[in-house]
Amino acid sequence: MANNYDPYIRQPYELYIAAAWFVATATTFTAYLVLPSGNSMLIPWICFGLLTLQSTVKGLDLVGRGRLGQMLTFLDVDKLLKLIQPEKMWFGWGFDWMPIHTQRAVDTMLSGIKMSDDQEHPGSPWIHGLNLGKENEINIPLKSLEGHTIMFGTTGAGKTRAYELMVTQAIQRGDTVIMIDPKGDRELRDRMELECKRAGRGDAFLFFHPAFPGSSIRLDPMRNFTRTTEIASRIAALLPSQSGGSDAFTAFSFRALNLVAQGLLETGKRPSIKQLRYYIEGGAEALLIKAIEAHADRVDPDWKNSADPFFVKAKAGKAKKMETITNPEWLAIVEWYRTTLSNGPKGSEGIDGLLSLVEHNRMHFSKMIASLIPVLNMLTSGDLGDLLSPDEEDSNDHRPIFDTSNIISGKHVLYVGLDSLSDSIVSSAIGSIVLADFASVAGMIYNSGKKFGRISMFVDEAAEVVNLPFIQILNKGRGAGFQVVMATQTLPDIVARLGDEARARQVIGNCNNLITLRIKDGETQKFVVETFGQTYIKTVQQSISSGVNSAENFAHYSGNSGQSLTFSEHDLFPQHLLGHLPNFHYIASIAGGRVIKGRLPIITH
């Protein structure tokens, strides 16, 4: 039993046939001109000529199909800008992938064509030729991209070049642009700065990178909040959870962060990561006293007179001793507050909580925040401390200070490089806390009803930084104008980061668009083809049988042949072809059910 197939991508054997017909044509034409009876050669000459033309056209068509997928195109930015249509994103050249292309792919694979995948030229370019060598400009409506986009691709497949193409257009459109780049790709950073200048937005470009503190802006990820719980959440999100019983430690750390933040607000100071570390690592006793004094000044300006007896008692050594406070004046203030204000109408819930934190057993407290201290140390050590906890009163530091709110309101273009290759743990923490801050601002924008235009956020190597606040951006950011494009190599990377496949699926499920470059991971391939759906293909099967039957001195021979047409369900895009896409080639599912096979250029200048 055998399959009949039509190899749409193969060697152009018709060109060899055309060459033979050409020789025959030339011979008959010569005979027509030379021989006395040459008129008799006119009809064969015309026939041979037509056969030559037919074979040549067919052969060249096949050459075009194979060559198209091998093309590596460089595109000048000025030419790119002329290709962009209003309210659309230009995304290379290609065609809408239909069931007929699935049929052609299966037929071609049945022909035994070589699946080229060498290191110098990975991939099978014939896949792009399945539209019979034809392709069009790919323009994706920006409205479709509002539902966020996930992009998969193995190393070197072209994710960064795809980002260059998207970012260039976003800058030219006038979007607020945020690029979170854990690797710190210099070419991408330079492209963003260059496009800002080209678009007349030179002042809009901002650069943040912990490895280059001298040229980096200072970025305060704690400036924007409506409740102190948001501050605690941003740091607590960096702690391990959902495993090994660590949730109790995370909850305790969250409470400690929240109470210290409330105490700082009582004193009139805005919380910073440095201050949180100082009072959690070194003890919050001094902060408690400052908070009580500041609160007392507001609710009872004459509080010092009423506190005099408590000071006298403390100096006489009769005040109640505390494990963490031995200073007589501090003991007096605490006892005065506990006696006169605590739990009353003039009391402060934040101070009451901070007081209980100070009174907590020291050894148990140290144990419960054991996972919090390293995180705070990471975010405040060396130059990074000044970058993430900027001091506005430091007149010697002339680096500008920004926060996520004025980045968005000022329609800036922010490049955040995280240097993950040098220090993956710190870079992951920075990326996560910056995303948490943007999630908070997205909530504020959504609640206020204000519109700041399109906010194009790009997150490369998303598995390095994705966290629960980022899921909130995907869930609710659309209403605030956020349009997210996140890229990762495989689905298991996100599962490993979040520690839960269901939560990883939640992240992916919030993206209405999927773009896939070459991927090798089987689980990711399976997820992608499930997203694309299935179709039906037809298979023609031919059967041939023969037999012989001998009886006495006679032999009876018999034979039969037949064909059958069967239809079977098949992945719309064959799964294993995802591992054979050439560099810069992609297959995409766009909101609304459109599936696109395309290829991207490398933009220059």
LUMVEXKE-420475 format. One line per field, with one value per residue (C-alpha): residue in one letter; y, z, x; residue number from 1. Coordinates in steps of 0.001 Angstrom, whole numbers, plus 524288, in hexadecimal, padded with zeros to 5 digits. Example, Ala and Ser with C-alpha at 12.3 -4.5 7.8 and 13.67 -1.06 7.14 Angstrom:
BEGIN
resn: (A,S)
v: (7EE6C,7FBDC)
w: (81E78,81BE4)
u: (8300C,83566)
resi: (1,2)
END
This chain:
BEGIN
resn: (M,A,N,N,Y,D,P,Y,I,R,Q,P,Y,E,L,Y,I,A,A,A,W,F,V,A,T,A,T,T,F,T,A,Y,L,V,L,P,S,G,N,S,M,L,I,P,W,I,C,F,G,L,L,T,L,Q,S,T,V,K,G,L,D,L,V,G,R,G,R,L,G,Q,M,L,T,F,L,D,V,D,K,L,L,K,L,I,Q,P,E,K,M,W,F,G,W,G,F,D,W,M,P,I,H,T,Q,R,A,V,D,T,M,L,S,G,I,K,M,S,D,D,Q,E,H,P,G,S,P,W,I,H,G,L,N,L,G,K,E,N,E,I,N,I,P,L,K,S,L,E,G,H,T,I,M,F,G,T,T,G,A,G,K,T,R,A,Y,E,L,M,V,T,Q,A,I,Q,R,G,D,T,V,I,M,I,D,P,K,G,D,R,E,L,R,D,R,M,E,L,E,C,K,R,A,G,R,G,D,A,F,L,F,F,H,P,A,F,P,G,S,S,I,R,L,D,P,M,R,N,F,T,R,T,T,E,I,A,S,R,I,A,A,L,L,P,S,Q,S,G,G,S,D,A,F,T,A,F,S,F,R,A,L,N,L,V,A,Q,G,L,L,E,T,G,K,R,P,S,I,K,Q,L,R,Y,Y,I,E,G,G,A,E,A,L,L,I,K,A,I,E,A,H,A,D,R,V,D,P,D,W,K,N,S,A,D,P,F,F,V,K,A,K,A,G,K,A,K,K,M,E,T,I,T,N,P,E,W,L,A,I,V,E,W,Y,R,T,T,L,S,N,G,P,K,G,S,E,G,I,D,G,L,L,S,L,V,E,H,N,R,M,H,F,S,K,M,I,A,S,L,I,P,V,L,N,M,L,T,S,G,D,L,G,D,L,L,S,P,D,E,E,D,S,N,D,H,R,P,I,F,D,T,S,N,I,I,S,G,K,H,V,L,Y,V,G,L,D,S,L,S,D,S,I,V,S,S,A,I,G,S,I,V,L,A,D,F,A,S,V,A,G,M,I,Y,N,S,G,K,K,F,G,R,I,S,M,F,V,D,E,A,A,E,V,V,N,L,P,F,I,Q,I,L,N,K,G,R,G,A,G,F,Q,V,V,M,A,T,Q,T,L,P,D,I,V,A,R,L,G,D,E,A,R,A,R,Q,V,I,G,N,C,N,N,L,I,T,L,R,I,K,D,G,E,T,Q,K,F,V,V,E,T,F,G,Q,T,Y,I,K,T,V,Q,Q,S,I,S,S,G,V,N,S,A,E,N,F,A,H,Y,S,G,N,S,G,Q,S,L,T,F,S,E,H,D,L,F,P,Q,H,L,L,G,H,L,P,N,F,H,Y,I,A,S,I,A,G,G,R,V,I,K,G,R,L,P,I,I,T,H)
v: (80000,80D54,81BB4,824C7,83261,83EDA,843D9,8527A,8552E,84D0A,84D9B,854B7,848E9,8500B,858B8,84CB9,848AE,85689,855B8,8494A,84F55,85B4F,852D3,84C80,859DE,85F1D,85309,853AE,86250,8605C,855CE,85EDF,86952,86091,854E1,85658,84FCF,85812,85BA5,84E05,8513D,85D44,85631,84E0B,85A70,8617B,855BA,8544A,862E5,8628F,856DE,85E17,869F8,861CA,85A57,866C8,86DDB,86243,8609F,86F0D,86EDA,863F7,86B4B,87721,86F41,869D2,87667,87EA7,877D2,87937,887E7,88FFA,89DB8,8AA46,8B5A4,8C3E0,8CACB,8D588,8CB20,8C4AE,8D15A,8D25C,8C4B9,8C7AE,8C9C1,8D187,8C997,8BDA6,8B723,8B2E9,8A585,8A0D8,89908,88CBC,8873C,8826F,8741B,86C58,85DD8,85CE8,8602D,8554C,84BFF,85097,84F66,8415D,83DE7,843F1,83CA4,82FF8,832AE,8307B,83E58,840FD,8486E,850F5,8554A,857E1,8617E,86B9F,86BC6,86597,862AB,85E5B,869DF,86204,86414,8723A,86DED,8667E,87231,86F14,8794C,8849E,88DA3,89A96,8A572,8A141,8AC0F,8A8D5,8B216,8B891,8B5C8,8A73F,8A944,8AFA3,8A21E,8A040,89736,88BB5,888A4,87BCF,87988,8723E,87925,87F7A,87DA4,88C49,89104,89CFF,8A0D6,89F52,8A86B,8B24B,8B270,8B42E,8BE42,8C686,8C7A9,8CA3B,8D57F,8DB2E,8DA65,8E28D,8D7C2,8D73A,8CC10,8C382,8B916,8AF8E,8A88D,89F06,89C2D,8AA75,8A9FC,8B5AC,8B5EF,8B67F,8C170,8C925,8C6E5,8CCC0,8D8C7,8DAA5,8D97B,8E370,8ED29,8E99D,8EBC5,8F8E2,8F327,8F3AF,8F871,8ED4B,8E292,8DD9F,8D37B,8CB40,8C0F5,8BCB7,8B971,8C77F,8CFD3,8DBDE,8DD33,8D784,8DEEC,8DCF5,8D584,8D574,8C973,8CD0F,8DA9E,8D6EA,8D0A7,8D317,8C9D1,8C56A,8B763,8B9E4,8BCFE,8B0AD,8A8A6,8AD0C,8A7D5,89C31,897D2,89558,88B7F,87CD2,877F1,86CDE,862A7,85D3C,863F0,87134,87803,87A99,88148,88947,88DA0,8919E,89920,89FD6,8A43E,8A94B,8B0F3,8B68F,8BAF2,8C15F,8C844,8CD39,8D1E3,8D976,8DFF1,8E3E3,8EB31,8F1EE,8EA55,8E2DC,8D4A7,8D05F,8C32E,8C846,8CD01,8C064,8B8B3,8C1B5,8C05F,8B1F6,8AD6B,8B6AF,8B72A,8C030,8C5D9,8D31E,8D3BC,8D07B,8DBF3,8E56F,8E0BC,8E278,8F030,8F42D,8EEAA,8F50A,9024E,90126,8FC55,902C2,90E32,90EF8,900A5,902C9,908B0,8FD12,8F406,8FA45,8F0A7,8E573,8EB61,8ECF3,8DEF4,8D9E5,8E16D,8DBF4,8CE74,8CB2C,8CA3F,8BCE6,8B71F,8B25A,8A86E,8B184,8BEFE,8C300,8D19E,8D828,8E2F3,8D91D,8D0D2,8DCD4,8E059,8D26C,8D11B,8DE67,8DAB4,8CD6D,8D384,8DFA4,8DD97,8CF44,8C8FC,8D613,8DFA5,8E6CF,8DA85,8D59F,8C801,8C8C9,8CC72,8C1DA,8B7EA,8BD55,8BC89,8AE2F,8AC10,8B26E,8AA3D,89D9F,893D5,8973D,88968,885AE,89261,88FCE,88226,886A1,89114,8888F,8882F,896B1,89C2C,896BC,89CAD,8AA08,8A8F4,8A5DF,8B1D9,8BB63,8B700,8BF80,8C851,8C186,8C75F,8D529,8D13F,8CB25,8D384,8E106,8EBF7,8F86C,90077,8FBD7,907C7,900A6,8F6B6,8FD0F,8F0E4,8F338,8EC51,8E5FC,8DD38,8D53B,8DF4E,8EAAB,8E177,8DE9A,8EC5A,8F1BA,8E7A2,8E35A,8D82A,8D033,8C5AD,8BD64,8B4A1,8AADA,8A45F,896C6,89021,895C8,894B2,88DD3,88E58,89D0E,89FC5,8977E,89EF3,8AC2F,8A84A,8A2EB,8AEE1,8B81A,8B02E,8B088,8BF5D,8C02A,8B74B,8C0C7,8CC67,8C4E8,8C331,8D1AF,8D55E,8CBD1,8D0C9,8DF22,8DDCE,8E61E,8E297,8E390,8DD5B,8D044,8CACD,8C097,8B7B2,8ADB0,8A35F,89AE0,88E1F,88F8E,88350,88B0B,8954D,890E6,891B5,89371,8A23B,89FCB,896C6,8A23D,8AA9C,8A026,89ED8,8AD1C,8B4FB,8B5DC,8BF17,8C7E6,8C802,8BD9E,8B53E,8AA9D,8A247,89814,88E89,88202,87620,86B8B,869A9,8619F,86D98,874F4,86916,86816,87693,87687,868DE,86566,86119,86635,873B0,87315,86FAC,87B4A,88423,87E84,87E45,88CFB,88ECB,88ED9,88E89,88477,885E9,87A4D,87A22,86D8F,865A1,8586E,85572,84B22,8501A,85DCE,85898,850FF,85D1A,86515,85B7C,85A31,868E5,86869,85DA2,8529A,85061,8450E,84013,83653,82A7F,822CC,8149B,80B37,7FC87,7F251,7E3A8,7D78B,7C8EF,7BBEF,7AF84,7A280,79737,78AB0,78F4E,79CFF,7A9B4,7B494,7C249,7CD42,7DB62,7E7C9,7F5E4,80099,80E1C,813A6,8219E,8235C,82F72,83049,83A98,8414E,84CC4,85911,85B60,84E87,84E22,849BB,8549A,85E47,8590E,85B5F,8698D,8713E,87CEB,888AA,8803E,87F69,879AE,88201,8811D,88E7D,891EC,88E5B,88157,88613,87D7D,88388,87DA7,88880,88C6D,89868,8A15E,8A646,8B4F5,8BD90,8CBBC)
w: (80000,7FC56,7FDBA,7F217,7F4FB,7EDEF,7F246,7F1AB,7F569,7EE23,7E481,7D7DC,7CF04,7C4D4,7C214,7BDE5,7B540,7AFEB,7AC66,7A4AB,79DCB,79ADE,793DB,78C1C,788F8,78468,77C01,7754C,7734A,76CC4,7641E,760AE,75C34,7554D,74F57,74255,74839,75493,75460,75933,7659C,76903,770E2,77906,77B8E,780C3,78924,78EB0,7916E,798DD,7A0D0,7A3F6,7A8A2,7B0C2,7B7A1,7B9E8,7C044,7C91E,7CCCE,7CFE1,7D82D,7E066,7E170,7E686,7F0FB,7F6CB,7F5A8,7FC6E,8096A,80900,80738,81229,8101B,81531,815E9,817AF,82222,818A2,80FBF,81B65,81F2B,81180,812E5,81F8C,81E63,8283A,8340B,82F65,832A8,8270D,829CC,81E22,8126C,811CD,80FD5,8173E,81A82,8161A,81601,80803,80D3C,81744,80C2D,8045A,8101E,81293,8042B,80380,80F83,80997,7FDE3,8069D,8058F,80E2A,81AA7,81A90,8280A,8282B,831C0,82795,820ED,82A3F,825CD,819AB,81080,80820,81276,80E3E,8001B,8024A,7FD7C,7EFFB,7F159,7F404,7FFBE,803C5,80D74,81AF3,821FC,82F31,83497,8412A,8469B,845D5,84DAC,85916,85E7A,8610F,859FF,85DCB,85557,855DD,84FB6,8526F,85376,846A2,84022,83F28,84B3D,84D14,83EBF,83FBB,84B6F,843B5,83945,8431E,84B84,83FD9,83B9F,8497B,84B12,83DE7,84196,84DB6,85798,8654C,863E2,86EC0,86BAA,87669,87141,87AD9,871C7,86F12,86031,85C12,84E16,852D1,85C33,8518A,84837,851F3,8543B,845A9,8426D,84CE9,84643,838D6,83D9E,843C1,8516E,85591,8634E,8652D,865CD,8735B,876AB,88304,884E8,891C7,88AB0,885C3,8918E,88C6D,88058,88642,88B65,89977,89A03,8A635,8A5E6,8B313,8AFEF,8AAC0,8B3D0,8B993,8C524,8CC67,8C9A4,8BB72,8BFE7,8C804,8BCD4,8B33D,8BBBE,8C140,8B337,8B1FB,8BD15,8BAEE,8BCD2,8B9F4,8BE29,8C9F1,8D3A3,8D04C,8CF40,8DDEF,8DCAC,8D119,8D8B0,8E456,8DBB8,8D4FC,8E225,8E687,8D9DF,8DAA6,8E8C9,8E660,8DA70,8E2AE,8ECEF,8E2D6,8DDDB,8EBD3,8EC65,8DF6A,8D79A,8CB2A,8CC78,8C480,8C36F,8CAE7,8D63B,8D6AF,8D776,8E1F6,8EB4D,8E8EA,8E99A,8F460,8FC3D,8FBC2,90977,904FB,8FA7C,90499,90D22,9019C,8FD2B,90AC4,90C03,8FE7A,9011B,90E88,908CA,8FFB1,90940,915F1,91472,9234B,9248A,92AE3,9370E,938CD,93671,94128,94BC3,942D5,94071,94F28,95179,946C2,94BE2,95952,95362,95670,94862,942F8,93C78,92E66,927A4,91C70,922EE,92E6B,92C2A,93763,92EC4,9249A,92F49,93426,926C4,923FB,93139,92FB6,92244,926E8,93291,92C78,91DC4,91A14,9168D,91854,90E6D,90DC7,90C27,8FFA4,8FA71,8F3B2,90026,907BE,8FDCA,8FDCD,90C98,90C21,90220,90B02,91682,90EB1,91370,90D0C,909F3,90409,8FC5D,8F695,8F2B0,8EC13,8E3BE,8DFF8,8D1B7,8D15E,8D56B,8C998,8C05D,8C6C5,8C694,8B807,8B4EE,8BD20,8BBC5,8B511,8A9E0,8A8E0,8B5D0,8B07A,8A3AC,8A9E2,8B641,8B11F,8BABD,8B5B5,8BFA6,8BA99,8B322,8AE91,8A69C,89A15,893F7,8915C,899CC,89378,897A3,88FD2,890F9,88AF0,880CF,87C04,87D5E,8764F,86B54,86D11,866A8,8717F,86F79,87BA0,87A47,8854E,882AC,88578,87FA3,88A85,895DD,892C4,8A09C,8A22A,8945A,896AE,8A329,89C7A,89104,899E9,8A29B,896F0,89105,89E26,89E22,89055,89493,89F82,89642,88C96,89777,89AA3,88C61,88B1B,89774,8940B,88659,880C2,87392,87076,86307,85F3A,8688D,86141,86ACF,86606,86F4D,869EF,870AF,87872,88061,88740,88CE3,88BFA,898F3,89E36,89BF1,88DBB,88CB4,89182,88667,87CD6,88369,884E2,87DD3,8713E,8779C,87B60,86D91,86F83,863C0,867EC,85F8C,86785,8625C,867DE,862AD,867BB,86F7D,87A15,87CE3,88192,888F9,8900D,8934E,898ED,89EAA,89988,88BF7,88E2A,8912F,8857E,87CE3,882EA,87E3C,87082,87055,8724D,8652D,859B6,84FC6,84E47,84608,844B4,83EF0,83ED5,84B49,84ED8,85BA8,8599E,86440,85EAB,850F8,855B5,85C27,84FC6,8467A,84FE9,84EE8,8400F,83FFA,83651,82884,81F60,814F7,80A3E,80735,7FA8C,7FC98,7F17A,7F352,7E9E6,7EBF8,7E3C8,7E5B5,7DF3A,7E10C,7DB24,7D967,7D29B,7C6B4,7C5E7,7CC6F,7CECE,7D071,7D68C,7DA2E,7DE17,7E117,7E76D,7ED64,7F967,7FE3A,80CF0,8158B,8229E,82D32,82DBD,834C6,82CCD,82DA8,82EEB,83C43,83880,82E4F,839B1,83C20,82DFE,82BC8,82668,82DCB,82D73,828B7,830F3,831A7,83908,83E0D,83EC0,84663,83E2D,83947,82ECE,82D30,82623,820C4,81F58,81F0F,824D8,81FC6,82700,827D8,8256A,82745)
u: (80000,8057B,801F2,800A3,805D1,80919,81680,8144F,8226B,82C7D,837AA,833B0,83561,82D39,83904,840C2,83556,834B5,84311,8408C,834E5,83D23,84735,83C3E,83682,8439F,845F9,838B7,839E2,84733,84174,8362E,83FCA,849C3,842F9,83BDD,82FF5,8310F,822B6,81FB2,8277A,81F55,814E4,81EA8,82687,81A68,816A9,82461,824BD,817EB,81C75,8290E,8216D,8181D,822FF,82AC5,81F45,81C5E,82A96,82C8B,8203D,82612,832FD,82BA4,824E0,83146,838FE,82E9C,83039,83F04,83ED9,844F4,83FFF,845EC,83C82,84022,83810,83423,82E48,827CD,8210F,81B50,81575,80E2B,7FF90,7F756,7F2EC,7FA65,80750,80F72,81528,81CE0,81863,81044,802BF,7F6EF,7F8FD,7ED25,7E982,7EEBB,7FC4F,7FB14,7F7D5,80385,80C7E,80858,8098C,8170C,81BB8,816BD,81F6D,82B3B,83093,83C55,83964,84592,849B5,85851,85E41,861EB,85496,84AC9,83D19,835CC,83374,82A00,81F71,81E12,81CFC,8105A,8089A,80E39,818D6,80F8B,80F5F,8095A,80BE3,80742,7FFCD,7F9D3,7EF5D,7F3BE,7E641,7E96A,7F5DD,7EED4,7EC32,7FAD4,80449,80CE9,818B7,82039,82D73,839F2,84708,84AE1,83DA8,83B36,833CC,83C60,83B5C,82C95,82CE2,834E7,82A75,81F6B,8266F,82A59,81C34,81751,820E6,81D44,80ECD,8115F,80E5D,813A2,81D5D,822D6,82CDC,830D0,83CD5,8432E,84EB6,851A0,852C4,85B01,855E3,847E3,84B0A,85209,846B9,83D21,8457F,847BA,83945,835D9,83EE9,839AE,82BB6,82F1E,82DCC,83C08,838B9,82F22,8397B,83D19,8475C,847F9,85267,858D4,86582,866C0,862FE,86A07,86166,85514,84969,8453C,8386B,82FFF,82713,820EE,81BFD,80E95,804B9,7F75E,7F8EC,80508,80122,8051C,812F4,81399,80E14,81898,82376,81C19,81999,82834,82845,826D0,8190E,80FAC,8197D,8208A,8179C,81D9E,81061,8104D,81D88,818B9,80CB1,814FC,81E70,8130B,80DBE,81B03,81CD3,80F27,8109B,81DC7,81824,80CCC,8164F,81E24,811C9,80E60,81B52,8187E,8228D,81FD4,82454,83004,83692,84256,83A01,83250,83EDF,84486,8390F,8365D,84469,848B7,83C2B,83073,8319E,8368C,82C01,82189,825A1,82601,818B3,812B4,81879,813C1,80635,80585,80934,7FD71,7F31F,7F7C6,8014A,8029B,805E3,81343,80D21,8041B,80FAC,8183A,81444,81800,82572,82797,8237B,82C70,8383D,835C3,83698,82882,823B2,82048,82C3E,82BBD,83477,837BA,836F8,83F7D,840AE,838E6,8335D,82EE6,828B9,8217F,81C12,817BA,81115,80A8D,80557,800A6,7F9BC,7F3B5,7F205,7F2EE,7E5FD,7DF25,7D984,7E67D,7EE74,7F4CD,7F2CE,7FFE8,80712,7FFF3,80493,8126B,8127A,80ECD,81992,823A4,81F28,82010,82A20,8371D,83B65,82E5C,82DE3,83B64,8375A,82AD9,8317B,83D10,838BB,8355A,84287,84A27,8400E,84123,84FF5,84FCD,847B4,84FA3,85DBF,867F1,863DE,856C3,85298,853A3,84D24,84103,84067,843E9,8468E,84053,847F8,8552C,859F0,8662A,85E76,859BA,853BE,8454B,83B3C,82F74,82468,81ADC,81010,81792,81D72,80FB4,80A43,81637,814E2,822EE,82A43,8309F,83ACA,83D3F,84925,84AC5,857E6,85287,85E79,866EF,85D6C,850C1,84B40,84CAB,8480B,83C00,83905,83A7A,831FC,8276B,826C6,82658,81B34,81428,81529,80FB0,80480,80156,8017F,7F903,7EF18,7EF80,7ED80,7E25C,7DB9D,7DD80,7D812,7E313,7E8A7,7F72B,7F683,7FC40,80677,80E71,81567,81F4F,824A7,82F86,8332E,82695,8295E,8341A,82AED,81CBF,81571,807A3,80764,80B0B,7FF50,7F72F,7FC8A,7F848,7EB09,7E767,7F1C6,7EA0A,7E057,7EBBF,7F148,7FBC7,7FF10,808AB,81195,818D8,822EC,82868,82F6C,8264E,819D9,820DD,82956,81D50,8185D,82563,82519,8174B,81841,80ADB,806A0,7F8D9,7FE19,80736,7FB96,7F49B,7FF88,7FF44,7F075,7F00F,7F6E8,7ED7E,7F894,8034D,80F96,8189E,82628,82E14,82BDE,8318D,82AAE,82032,81711,8175E,81529,8095A,8039F,805AC,7FF35,7F3D0,7F231,7F230,7E7FB,7E5F9,7E136,7DE75,7E7C7,7E549,7ED91,7EC9C,7F047,7F2E9,7F2A0,7F7F7,7F6EA,7F97E,7F84E,7FA44,7F27B,7F6E1,7EDA8,7F215,7F9DD,7F411,7F827,7EE51,7F39F,7EBA4,7EE28,7E712,7E9FC,7E245,7E2B7,7DC15,7DAE5,7DB0D,7DA14,7E0DD,7E22E,7EF5E,7F5C6,7F3A3,8024D,809D1,81034,81DCD,81EDA,81F83,82D24,83119,82D3F,838DE,83E3A,83500,8299E,81D68,80FDC,805F2,7F812,7F1B6,7E565,7D9BA,7DEF9,7E868,7F485,80020,80CAB,81696,824C7,82B4E,835F2,841D4,84018,84BE9,8502C)
resi: (1,2,3,4,5,6,7,8,9,10,11,12,13,14,15,16,17,18,19,20,21,22,23,24,25,26,27,28,29,30,31,32,33,34,35,36,37,38,39,40,41,42,43,44,45,46,47,48,49,50,51,52,53,54,55,56,57,58,59,60,61,62,63,64,65,66,67,68,69,70,71,72,73,74,75,76,77,78,79,80,81,82,83,84,85,86,87,88,89,90,91,92,93,94,95,96,97,98,99,100,101,102,103,104,105,106,107,108,109,110,111,112,113,114,115,116,117,118,119,120,121,122,123,124,125,126,127,128,129,130,131,132,133,134,135,136,137,138,139,140,141,142,143,144,145,146,147,148,149,150,151,152,153,154,155,156,157,158,159,160,161,162,163,164,165,166,167,168,169,170,171,172,173,174,175,176,177,178,179,180,181,182,183,184,185,186,187,188,189,190,191,192,193,194,195,196,197,198,199,200,201,202,203,204,205,206,207,208,209,210,211,212,213,214,215,216,217,218,219,220,221,222,223,224,225,226,227,228,229,230,231,232,233,234,235,236,237,238,239,240,241,242,243,244,245,246,247,248,249,250,251,252,253,254,255,256,257,258,259,260,261,262,263,264,265,266,267,268,269,270,271,272,273,274,275,276,277,278,279,280,281,282,283,284,285,286,287,288,289,290,291,292,293,294,295,296,297,298,299,300,301,302,303,304,305,306,307,308,309,310,311,312,313,314,315,316,317,318,319,320,321,322,323,324,325,326,327,328,329,330,331,332,333,334,335,336,337,338,339,340,341,342,343,344,345,346,347,348,349,350,351,352,353,354,355,356,357,358,359,360,361,362,363,364,365,366,367,368,369,370,371,372,373,374,375,376,377,378,379,380,381,382,383,384,385,386,387,388,389,390,391,392,393,394,395,396,397,398,399,400,401,402,403,404,405,406,407,408,409,410,411,412,413,414,415,416,417,418,419,420,421,422,423,424,425,426,427,428,429,430,431,432,433,434,435,436,437,438,439,440,441,442,443,444,445,446,447,448,449,450,451,452,453,454,455,456,457,458,459,460,461,462,463,464,465,466,467,468,469,470,471,472,473,474,475,476,477,478,479,480,481,482,483,484,485,486,487,488,489,490,491,492,493,494,495,496,497,498,499,500,501,502,503,504,505,506,507,508,509,510,511,512,513,514,515,516,517,518,519,520,521,522,523,524,525,526,527,528,529,530,531,532,533,534,535,536,537,538,539,540,541,542,543,544,545,546,547,548,549,550,551,552,553,554,555,556,557,558,559,560,561,562,563,564,565,566,567,568,569,570,571,572,573,574,575,576,577,578,579,580,581,582,583,584,585,586,587,588,589,590,591,592,593,594,595,596,597,598,599,600,601,602,603,604,605)
END
